[in-house]
Amino acid sequence: MTDLPVLHGYFRSSASYRVRIALNLKGIAYTDAFHHLRRGEHRALEFLALNPQGLLPALESVDGALTQSLAICEYLDAIVPEPALLPTGPFERARVRAFALAIACDVHPLQNLTVLTRLRGAGLSEDAVTDWAREVIDEGMAACSALISDRDGPYCFGAQVTLADLCLIPQLANARRFGASTDWPRLAAIEAACLALPAFDAARPERQPDAE
């Protein structure tokens, strides 16, 4: 590999989107390796040797290969501490992680390509599959809105961008793609504030070289 980290991703992968934002916020230059999910390129033997799960993203760094978007983001936060993606206090750190995990573990996996493909394989119609994804996102965004109802903006947890924002913005993009509700004023305000930042704007799926 080159001296720059290599991000293995796909323009529409929301987990890859999170890592792009983190790299941009940290000012870390990187190169891309694209794997088209709908063509099954993430199942190629060469990529499976890097990530046996066959999931995106993966990051090749000077320290080795890393998988799982949140682990990658926390690694980037450790090697480039500013701007910090997690608060210093233990309770606030836990709250930010809880919000991020609510999306990364409980919402996103249930509406990603792997699950939707299996639902189709089980005989569900395309409308039923889309309804599934929409319902999962609607329920998840309602919970996320409630989780930060006691916090002022402009971001999820106040005046500083955190790991929570890195998870929320890609998930809102998914919400639009599946026609889920976007009628969450607090979340919409956070999205507007984040997308006004160059690091978030440059990470948008439609701005990636492999965008279709």
C-alpha positions in Angstrom: 0.0 0.0 0.0 1.0 3.7 -0.3 2.0 5.8 2.6 -1.5 7.1 2.8 -4.3 5.1 4.5 -6.6 3.3 2.1 -10.3 3.5 2.7 -12.2 0.5 1.2 -15.7 1.7 0.7 -18.7 2.4 -1.6 -20.3 5.7 -2.2 -23.7 4.6 -0.8 -22.4 2.7 2.2 -23.4 4.7 5.2 -20.8 3.0 7.3 -18.1 4.2 4.8 -19.7 7.6 4.9 -19.1 7.8 8.7 -15.4 7.1 8.2 -15.1 9.6 5.3 -16.4 12.3 7.6 -14.0 11.3 10.4 -11.0 11.4 8.0 -12.0 14.8 6.7 -12.6 16.2 10.2 -9.1 15.0 11.2 -7.5 16.4 8.0 -6.1 13.0 7.1 -5.4 12.5 3.5 -6.3 9.0 2.1 -6.8 7.1 -1.0 -9.9 5.2 -2.0 -10.5 1.6 -3.0 -14.0 1.1 -4.2 -16.1 -2.1 -4.0 -19.5 -2.0 -5.7 -21.9 -3.6 -3.2 -24.6 -4.4 -5.7 -22.1 -6.2 -8.0 -20.8 -8.3 -5.0 -17.3 -6.9 -5.3 -17.0 -6.9 -1.5 -17.2 -10.8 -1.7 -14.0 -11.0 -3.8 -11.3 -13.2 -2.3 -8.8 -10.4 -2.2 -11.1 -8.2 -0.1 -12.1 -11.1 2.2 -8.5 -11.6 3.0 -8.5 -8.0 4.3 -11.9 -8.3 6.0 -13.3 -11.8 6.5 -16.8 -10.4 7.2 -16.9 -9.0 3.6 -18.3 -5.8 4.9 -17.5 -2.1 4.2 -15.6 -0.1 5.2 -12.1 -1.3 5.9 -9.1 0.9 6.5 -5.6 0.0 5.7 -3.3 2.1 7.9 0.4 2.1 8.7 -0.5 0.0 11.7 -2.5 -2.6 9.8 -6.0 -3.2 8.6 -9.1 -2.2 10.6 -12.7 -3.1 10.1 -16.0 -1.8 11.6 -16.7 1.9 11.1 -16.9 3.0 14.8 -13.7 1.2 15.6 -12.0 2.9 12.7 -13.4 6.3 13.8 -12.1 5.8 17.4 -8.7 4.8 16.0 -8.6 8.0 14.0 -9.6 9.9 17.1 -6.7 8.4 19.0 -4.0 9.1 16.4 -5.3 12.6 15.7 -6.8 13.8 18.9 -8.2 17.1 17.6 -11.0 17.8 17.0 -12.1 15.2 19.5 -15.0 12.9 18.5 -15.8 12.0 22.1 -16.3 14.1 25.2 -13.7 13.8 28.0 -16.2 13.0 30.8 -17.0 9.3 31.2 -20.8 9.8 31.4 -21.0 12.1 28.3 -18.6 9.7 26.4 -21.0 6.9 27.2 -24.0 8.9 26.0 -22.4 9.8 22.7 -21.4 6.1 22.2 -24.9 5.0 23.1 -26.4 7.2 20.5 -23.9 6.2 17.8 -24.4 2.5 18.6 -28.2 2.9 18.5 -27.8 3.7 14.8 -24.8 1.5 14.0 -26.1 -1.6 15.7 -29.8 -1.3 15.9 -31.0 0.7 12.9 -28.5 0.5 10.1 -27.9 -3.3 10.1 -31.7 -4.0 9.8 -32.0 -1.9 6.6 -28.8 -2.6 4.9 -28.3 -4.5 1.6 -27.6 -7.9 3.2 -30.8 -8.0 5.2 -32.9 -6.6 2.4 -31.5 -9.2 0.0 -32.4 -12.0 2.4 -35.9 -10.7 2.8 -36.3 -10.7 -0.9 -34.9 -14.3 -1.0 -37.5 -15.2 1.6 -40.2 -14.2 -0.8 -41.1 -10.7 0.3 -42.2 -8.4 -2.4 -40.2 -5.3 -3.2 -42.9 -3.1 -1.6 -42.8 -5.2 1.6 -39.0 -5.0 1.7 -39.1 -1.2 1.3 -41.8 -1.0 4.0 -39.5 -3.0 6.3 -36.6 -0.6 5.8 -38.8 2.4 6.2 -40.4 1.2 9.5 -37.0 0.3 11.0 -35.6 3.8 10.1 -38.8 5.6 11.4 -38.6 3.8 14.7 -34.9 4.4 15.0 -35.0 8.1 14.2 -37.9 8.6 16.7 -35.7 7.0 19.4 -32.7 9.0 18.4 -34.6 12.2 18.6 -35.8 11.3 22.1 -32.3 10.4 23.2 -31.0 14.0 22.7 -34.2 15.8 23.5 -32.5 17.3 26.6 -29.5 18.6 24.6 -29.2 21.9 22.8 -27.5 22.1 19.4 -26.2 22.9 17.0 -25.0 19.3 17.0 -26.3 16.1 18.7 -24.5 16.8 22.0 -23.9 20.6 21.9 -21.4 22.8 20.3 -18.9 20.1 19.2 -19.3 17.5 16.5 -19.1 14.0 18.0 -19.3 10.4 16.9 -23.1 10.7 17.3 -23.2 13.2 14.4 -21.0 11.0 12.2 -23.6 8.2 12.6 -26.7 10.4 12.3 -26.0 12.2 9.0 -25.5 9.1 6.9 -28.6 7.5 8.5 -30.7 10.5 7.5 -29.5 10.1 4.0 -30.7 6.5 4.1 -34.1 7.7 5.5 -34.6 9.8 2.4 -33.5 7.0 0.1 -36.2 4.7 1.6 -38.9 7.3 1.9 -38.8 7.2 5.7 -40.0 10.1 7.7 -37.7 13.2 8.0 -40.1 15.1 10.1 -37.8 15.4 13.1 -37.1 19.1 13.6 -34.2 18.6 16.0 -32.5 16.0 13.7 -33.1 18.2 10.6 -31.4 21.1 12.4 -28.4 19.0 13.3 -28.2 17.8 9.7 -28.2 21.3 8.3 -25.5 22.4 10.8 -23.3 19.4 9.9 -23.7 19.6 6.2 -22.6 23.2 6.4 -19.2 22.0 7.5 -16.7 21.1 4.6 -15.8 17.8 6.2 -19.4 16.6 6.0 -20.1 18.2 2.7 -17.1 16.5 1.0 -18.1 13.1 2.4 -21.6 13.1 0.9 -22.3 10.0 -1.3 -23.0 12.0 -4.4 -19.6 13.7 -4.2 -17.6 10.5 -4.3 -15.7 9.4 -7.4 -17.7 6.1 -7.6 -21.1 7.8 -7.3 -23.7 6.7 -9.8 
